[in-house]
């Protein structure tokens, strides 16, 4: 049995969660793709703002999600509970599913303890659609994926999808560069969007 994960304030993590039986519940297909993207944009933005999470990178694939984030106030379990619980309710409504959206194994948290491990995790997440052979470049993936340029500050107001969040207000989705990378070595700002 593995030791429980110690949640410490200010730690950066690679967070991964897979769908139940690796089903393509999150597939950004033509009919529902835009709505699945809206659901994740809103859920991640709302949860990050509510629980004080700094977002660095995200990729929503057809059957799993990757996030690189910094848990400023040691609220990662609460963030994950809200994010995956609410996104599941929305996806179930959109796809008309009765079974679980997310696998019952839970969320995989990998603490990133060095600047190099953070840099590698961000590169892995941003390149996931292309490295999986689904698209030539990740920017062509129709699912929700952040871009390298978002590390230099991305801010967008996101409206709640009315599928589930009928009484909630718009919130702001923000991405930023992990502080340790800024202190370690500035990234190349000439990265194409």
N, C-alpha and C positions, 0 to 999 in steps of 0.2 A: 504494500500500500504506500502511495506517495504521500509526502507531508503536505499539509494544507498550504495554500499560497498565502504568504503574508502580504497584505495590502498596505503599502506605505505611501504617504503623500509625496507627490512630485515624481513618481515612477512612471516611466514610459513603457507601454506594452504593445505587443502585437496581439490583437484579439481576433479569433476566428470562430465562426459558428457555421455548422453545416445544416442543411435541411434534413428532414426525416427521410431515411432511406435514400439520401442523395437525390431526391426527386427534383425536377426542374420547376419548383414552385415560384422561383424568383426570376424565371426566364423573361428577358426583356423583349418578348415577342410583339408582333405588330398590334394586336388588339389591346393588350393590357400593359405593354412595356412602359409607356409614358406614366401610367398610374403607379406601377411598381416603383419607378424612379422617384415620383413625387412622395410616395409613402416613406421611402428611406430618407430622402432629403429632409422631410419634416421630422420624422421620428429621431433621426440622429441630431438634427439641429436643436430640437426641443430638449432631448435628454442631455446633450452636452451643456446647454445653457443652464438647465435645472440643477445638474450635479457638478458643475465646475470642471468639465472635461475640456482639455485642449485637443482639437482634432488636427492631425497631420496628414493622413492619407486614408482613403477608403476605396474599396472595390467590391461591388455587389455583382457576383457571378450568378449563373442560373441556379446553382445548388449550394452556394456558400457565400459568406461575407468575410472580408478581411478589413480590419481597422488598425491604424497606428495612432495611438493617442497618449496623452499624458494625463494621469489622474492626479490633479492638483491637490485635492482634499481627501484622498482615500475613500472615494465614493463609487469605485468601479463596480461593485456588486449591485448597487442600487441603479446605476446607469444602465448596466446590462439587463437587469430585471425589467426596467421600464422599456428600453429599446426593443428587446426581443419579444416581450409580452405584447406591446402595442402594435409592433409591425406584424406579428403573427395574426392578431385580430383583423387587421386591415387586409392582409394577403388572403386570409380565409374568406373574408367578405368578397373580395375581388374575384378570386378563383372558385368561390362556392365550394370550399373544402370543409370536410368534417373532421379529418384527421389532423394531427399535429403538423405544424409547419416546420418547426425546428426539431432536430434530433434530441433525444432524451439524455444523451451523454453530457449535455451542458456546453458551456463556453470554454474554449481553450485560451488561456492567458499565458503569454510568454513575456516575462520581464526583460526589457532591453536595457542592459546595464552599462553599455559603452556607446560612445558616439558612433563607432563603426557598426555595431549591431543595429542601432537605430537607422543609420544610413542604408544598410542592407535590407532591413525590413521595409522601409519606405520604397526602395527600388523594387523589391519583390511584389509588393501590393500594387504599385502603379503599372508594373509590366505584366500582371497576372493574365489579362485577356490575350495578349500577344504571345506570351511564353506558353500558354495552353494551346496555342495554334488556332484560336478562334477568329482572330483578326490579324492583319499584318502589323498594325500599330494600335496600341491601347486606346488612342483617341477615337478610333473607329468603333469601339465597343458601344452598343446601344444602351447598355445598362449604366447605372450610376457609378462612375469612377472619377476620382479627383485627378488633377493634372499636376505635373511637376511645378508649374508656375504658381499653383495655389499655395505652395509653401511660403511664398513671399507676401502672403496676406490676401485672402479671398473672403469676401463678405457679401452675402446675398440674402434678401428677405425671402422667406419661404412661406407660402400660404398652406394651411392645413388641407389635406385632401378630404373632401366632404363625405367620403365613404364611411368614415368612422369618427372623425374629429369635428362634429357638427357645431360644437359650442366653443371651440378653442380658437385663439387668435394666431395671427402670423408670428413667426419667430425668425431669428437670424441664423443662417448657417455660416460658420467661420472656420477657416483653416489657417494654420500658422506653422512656421518652422520651429522644431524643438529647440529650446534655448541652448541645450548642450551642443547642438550643431553650429549654432551661431558663435558660441564661445570657442569651439574647437577649430573650425575653419569655415569661413563664409562659403556658401554654395555659389555656383556660377549663376548670376542673375540673367544671363542671356539664353536661358532655357526657353525653347519655343512653347507657346501655349497650345 
